[in-house]
Amino acid sequence: MLIRYKRSFEKIAMGLLSFMPGEKDVKQLQQTIKSYEMDEDRQLFLWKDGEDIVGAIGVLKTDDQVQIEHISVNPSHRDQGIGKEMVLAVEEVFKTKTLIPNELTQGFFHKCHNETN
């Protein structure tokens, strides 16, 4: 289930985002989280599986597009389709906008769309 990021989930979100390339450094992670908290065009969502939060997906909204900036799944929950479910859930949230990847997320994004088409 896709849920919106709240400050109380900060440590969990930082842990999940740390699996992304370029997000290993604590200071960088704090900056990334702060940008999702402060910039109204950026939104971070978490994926809840039962009681556990096991994934994160962050987006940057523009007038007609939503760009996936980050997508990460806890390694012990990978290969279960969670990442794909997160992409589909974000598409549903932003129905009127075109969902696109950034450089870091394009490989996974295209893999998801090739499986659904």
Backbone as numpy.savetxt, mean C-alpha at the origin, in Angstrom:
# Nx Ny Nz CAx CAy CAz Cx Cy Cz
-9.26 -7.40 4.68 -10.09 -6.23 4.68 -9.21 -4.98 4.68
-9.50 -4.07 3.79 -8.74 -2.82 3.68 -9.23 -1.83 4.74
-8.30 -1.28 5.51 -8.64 -0.27 6.51 -7.72 0.93 6.33
-8.21 2.11 6.69 -7.39 3.31 6.59 -6.37 3.33 7.72
-5.20 3.84 7.41 -4.14 4.00 8.40 -4.58 4.98 9.47
-4.28 4.64 10.72 -4.44 5.54 11.86 -3.11 5.59 12.59
-2.87 6.68 13.27 -1.61 6.87 14.00 -1.31 5.73 14.96
-2.34 5.13 15.52 -2.13 4.01 16.46 -1.51 2.79 15.77
-1.53 2.76 14.45 -0.93 1.66 13.68 0.46 2.00 13.16
1.06 3.09 13.66 2.32 3.59 13.10 3.43 2.54 13.08
3.67 1.86 14.19 4.76 0.87 14.25 4.52 -0.30 13.30
3.28 -0.75 13.22 2.94 -1.85 12.31 3.16 -1.41 10.87
2.68 -0.20 10.54 2.83 0.32 9.18 4.30 0.49 8.83
5.10 1.01 9.76 6.54 1.17 9.50 7.20 -0.18 9.27
6.81 -1.18 10.05 7.36 -2.52 9.87 7.04 -3.08 8.50
5.81 -2.91 8.06 5.42 -3.41 6.74 6.11 -2.65 5.63
6.17 -1.32 5.74 6.82 -0.52 4.70 8.32 -0.77 4.63
8.91 -1.26 5.73 10.35 -1.51 5.73 10.75 -2.62 4.75
9.78 -3.39 4.26 10.07 -4.43 3.27 10.21 -3.85 1.86
9.86 -2.56 1.69 9.97 -1.90 0.38 11.41 -1.44 0.15
11.89 -1.53 -1.09 13.22 -0.99 -1.39 13.26 0.50 -1.07
14.33 0.95 -0.46 14.49 2.36 -0.13 13.83 2.77 1.16
13.21 1.83 1.86 12.52 2.16 3.11 13.12 1.39 4.30
14.38 1.05 4.22 15.02 0.28 5.29 15.43 1.15 6.47
15.79 2.39 6.20 16.28 3.32 7.21 15.12 3.86 8.06
15.29 3.88 9.38 14.23 4.32 10.29 13.82 5.77 10.00
14.79 6.64 9.77 14.47 8.04 9.48 13.64 8.15 8.19
14.00 7.38 7.18 13.25 7.38 5.92 11.83 6.87 6.15
11.70 5.81 6.94 10.37 5.28 7.24 9.51 6.31 7.97
10.11 7.01 8.93 9.37 8.04 9.67 8.92 9.15 8.73
9.78 9.53 7.80 9.43 10.55 6.81 8.27 10.09 5.92
8.34 8.83 5.50 7.29 8.28 4.65 5.95 8.28 5.38
5.95 7.80 6.61 4.72 7.77 7.41 4.19 9.20 7.60
5.08 10.12 7.91 4.67 11.52 8.11 4.03 12.09 6.84
4.60 11.74 5.68 4.03 12.25 4.42 2.62 11.72 4.21
2.35 10.47 4.63 0.99 9.93 4.52 0.05 10.61 5.52
0.57 11.03 6.66 -0.25 11.70 7.67 -0.55 13.15 7.30
0.42 13.83 6.69 0.31 15.27 6.47 -0.23 15.68 5.10
0.05 14.90 4.07 -0.34 15.26 2.70 -1.69 14.64 2.38
-2.70 15.47 2.17 -4.04 14.96 1.92 -4.17 14.21 0.60
-3.21 14.36 -0.30 -3.23 13.62 -1.57 -2.62 12.23 -1.45
-2.02 11.96 -0.31 -1.43 10.63 -0.08 -2.26 9.90 0.97
-2.53 8.62 0.72 -3.28 7.82 1.68 -2.62 6.47 1.85
-2.58 6.03 3.08 -2.02 4.72 3.41 -3.16 3.85 3.92
-3.24 2.66 3.38 -4.22 1.67 3.82 -3.48 0.45 4.34
-4.11 -0.23 5.28 -3.55 -1.47 5.82 -4.52 -2.60 5.51
-3.98 -3.81 5.44 -4.81 -4.99 5.16 -4.88 -5.83 6.41
-6.12 -6.04 6.86 -6.35 -6.82 8.07 -6.85 -8.20 7.69
-6.17 -9.21 8.21 -6.53 -10.60 7.97 -6.86 -11.20 9.33
-8.15 -11.35 9.63 -8.55 -11.76 10.97 -8.22 -10.65 11.94
-7.41 -10.93 12.95 -7.01 -9.92 13.94 -5.69 -9.24 13.57
-4.99 -9.79 12.59 -3.65 -9.31 12.26 -3.65 -8.35 11.08
-2.79 -7.33 11.17 -2.54 -6.44 10.03 -1.33 -7.01 9.31
-1.52 -7.42 8.06 -0.48 -8.16 7.35 0.00 -7.49 6.07
-0.59 -6.34 5.71 -0.18 -5.68 4.49 -0.40 -4.18 4.56
0.28 -3.48 3.67 0.13 -2.03 3.56 0.19 -1.64 2.09
-0.63 -0.66 1.74 -0.61 -0.12 0.38 -0.82 1.39 0.48
0.10 2.12 -0.11 0.05 3.58 -0.05 -0.12 4.16 -1.44
-0.94 5.19 -1.54 -1.24 5.79 -2.84 -1.08 7.30 -2.83
-0.87 7.83 -4.02 -0.82 9.27 -4.25 -1.93 9.60 -5.24
-2.87 10.46 -4.81 -4.02 10.81 -5.64 -3.73 12.08 -6.44
-4.14 12.06 -7.71 -4.15 13.26 -8.55 -5.58 13.43 -9.05
-5.81 14.38 -9.92 -7.17 14.64 -10.39 -7.87 13.41 -10.97
-7.17 12.67 -11.81 -7.83 11.55 -12.48 -7.12 10.20 -12.29
-6.05 10.20 -11.49 -5.31 8.96 -11.28 -4.99 8.74 -9.80
-4.74 7.48 -9.48 -4.25 7.09 -8.17 -3.02 6.23 -8.42
-1.88 6.69 -7.94 -0.62 5.97 -8.17 -0.25 5.17 -6.92
0.03 3.89 -7.11 0.47 3.05 -5.99 1.93 3.37 -5.72
2.20 3.91 -4.54 3.54 4.30 -4.13 4.26 3.17 -3.37
3.51 2.48 -2.55 4.06 1.40 -1.72 3.06 0.25 -1.71
3.59 -0.96 -1.70 2.75 -2.14 -1.46 3.65 -3.19 -0.81
3.17 -3.70 0.30 4.00 -4.64 1.06 3.12 -5.61 1.84
3.56 -6.85 1.89 2.87 -7.89 2.65 3.89 -8.55 3.57
3.48 -8.80 4.79 4.33 -9.51 5.76 4.83 -10.80 5.10
6.14 -11.06 5.15 6.69 -12.25 4.47 6.00 -13.56 4.85
5.54 -13.70 6.08 4.89 -14.95 6.47 3.46 -15.08 5.91
2.97 -14.04 5.25 1.64 -14.08 4.64 1.69 -13.92 3.12
2.86 -14.02 2.55 2.99 -13.85 1.10 2.52 -15.10 0.36
2.32 -14.94 -0.93 1.88 -16.01 -1.83 0.49 -16.54 -1.46
-0.32 -15.66 -0.87 -1.71 -16.01 -0.53 -2.70 -15.11 -1.26
-2.18 -14.24 -2.14 -3.06 -13.36 -2.90 -3.42 -12.06 -2.19
-2.80 -11.76 -1.05 -3.13 -10.57 -0.27 -2.77 -9.30 -1.03
-1.61 -9.26 -1.64 -1.20 -8.08 -2.40 -2.18 -7.78 -3.51
-2.58 -8.81 -4.23 -3.55 -8.65 -5.31 -4.89 -8.16 -4.76
-5.31 -8.71 -3.63 -6.56 -8.27 -3.01 -6.49 -6.80 -2.60
-5.32 -6.36 -2.12 -5.16 -4.96 -1.75 -5.29 -4.06 -2.97
-4.66 -4.45 -4.07 -4.75 -3.66 -5.31 -6.20 -3.57 -5.76
-6.91 -4.68 -5.76 -8.31 -4.69 -6.19 -9.19 -3.85 -5.25
-8.90 -3.90 -3.95 -9.67 -3.12 -2.97 -9.44 -1.62 -3.17
-8.20 -1.23 -3.47 -7.91 0.18 -3.72 -8.60 0.64 -5.01
-8.61 -0.23 -6.01 -9.34 0.10 -7.25 -10.81 0.36 -6.94
-11.37 -0.43 -6.05 -12.77 -0.27 -5.66 -13.01 1.05 -4.91
-12.07 1.42 -4.03 -12.19 2.67 -3.26 -12.17 3.87 -4.21
-11.31 3.81 -5.21 -11.14 4.94 -6.14 -11.70 4.59 -7.52
-12.93 4.14 -7.57 -13.57 3.67 -8.82 -13.48 4.64 -9.98
-13.58 5.94 -9.69 -13.64 6.93 -10.77 -12.26 7.34 -11.28
-11.20 6.81 -10.69 -9.85 7.19 -11.09 -9.11 5.99 -11.67
-8.13 6.25 -12.49 -7.30 5.20 -13.07 -6.19 4.87 -12.08
-6.04 3.60 -11.78 -4.99 3.14 -10.86 -3.74 2.83 -11.67
-2.61 3.42 -11.27 -1.33 3.21 -11.96 -0.25 2.91 -10.94
0.80 2.22 -11.35 1.93 1.96 -10.44 3.00 3.04 -10.57
3.91 3.08 -9.60 5.13 3.88 -9.78 6.23 2.89 -10.17
7.47 3.38 -10.27 8.59 2.51 -10.67 8.75 1.30 -9.76
8.61 1.52 -8.45 8.83 0.44 -7.48 7.72 -0.60 -7.47
6.51 -0.19 -7.83 5.37 -1.10 -7.73 4.89 -1.65 -9.07
5.51 -1.21 -10.18 4.99 -1.60 -11.48 5.06 -3.09 -11.76
6.14 -3.76 -11.35 6.25 -5.19 -11.60 5.13 -5.97 -10.95
4.90 -5.68 -9.68 3.83 -6.37 -8.95 2.47 -5.99 -9.51
2.26 -4.71 -9.79 0.99 -4.22 -10.31 0.64 -4.95 -11.61
1.58 -5.03 -12.53 1.32 -5.68 -13.82 1.09 -7.18 -13.65
1.77 -7.78 -12.69 1.55 -9.20 -12.40 0.10 -9.42 -11.94
-0.39 -8.54 -11.07 -1.77 -8.63 -10.59 -2.76 -8.50 -11.74
-2.53 -7.54 -12.62 -3.47 -7.30 -13.72 -3.39 -8.37 -14.79
-2.23 -8.98 -14.97 -2.15 -10.08 -15.94 -2.88 -11.30 -15.45
-2.92 -11.49 -14.13 -3.64 -12.65 -13.55 -5.15 -12.47 -13.63
-5.62 -11.21 -13.60 -7.07 -10.98 -13.61 -7.63 -10.87 -15.01
-6.78 -10.61 -16.00 -7.26 -10.46 -17.39 -7.11 -11.74 -18.17
